């Protein structure tokens, strides 16, 4: 599972809007939308902040811990 797919699934599960996740993760709404659409690959530090905000862990290869 790609990070964009993972983000889409986990954001839907958490019922967070882009604005809410943006505030929690300190990532711009436009960046979150581009990441979720698969248009850009986020830096590891951005992945970490997004996962922390969602309360999940994303492992290389797309697993959830």
C-alpha positions in Angstrom: 0.0 0.0 0.0 1.4 3.4 -1.0 1.5 6.2 1.6 -1.1 8.1 -0.4 -3.5 5.1 -0.1 -2.6 4.7 3.5 -3.3 8.4 4.2 -6.6 8.2 2.5 -7.7 5.2 4.5 -6.4 6.4 7.9 -7.8 9.9 7.4 -11.2 8.5 6.6 -11.1 6.2 9.6 -10.2 9.1 11.9 -12.8 11.3 10.3 -10.5 14.2 10.2 -10.9 16.9 7.5 -7.9 18.1 5.6 -8.0 21.3 7.8 -8.0 19.4 11.0 -5.2 17.1 10.0 -3.2 20.0 8.7 -3.4 21.7 12.1 -2.5 18.5 14.0 0.4 17.5 11.7 1.7 21.0 10.9 1.4 20.2 7.2 -0.3 22.5 4.8 -3.7 21.5 3.4 -2.4 21.8 -0.1 0.5 19.4 0.7 -1.9 16.9 2.3 -4.1 16.9 -0.7 -1.2 16.4 -3.1 0.2 13.6 -0.9 -3.2 11.9 -0.7 -3.7 12.2 -4.5 -0.3 10.6 -5.0 1.1 13.7 -6.8 4.0 14.1 -4.4 6.1 11.9 -2.1 6.4 13.4 1.4 9.7 13.6 3.3 10.1 11.1 6.1 9.7 13.9 8.6 6.3 14.8 7.1 5.2 11.1 7.1 6.2 11.0 10.8 4.1 14.1 11.7 1.1 12.9 9.7 1.2 9.5 11.4 1.6 11.0 14.8 -1.4 13.2 14.2 -3.4 10.2 13.1 -2.2 8.0 16.0 -0.7 5.3 13.7 2.6 4.0 12.5 3.4 3.6 8.8 6.2 1.1 8.1 8.3 0.8 5.0 6.3 -1.5 2.7 3.0 0.0 3.9 2.2 -1.9 7.1 0.4 -0.5 10.1 1.6 -1.2 13.6 
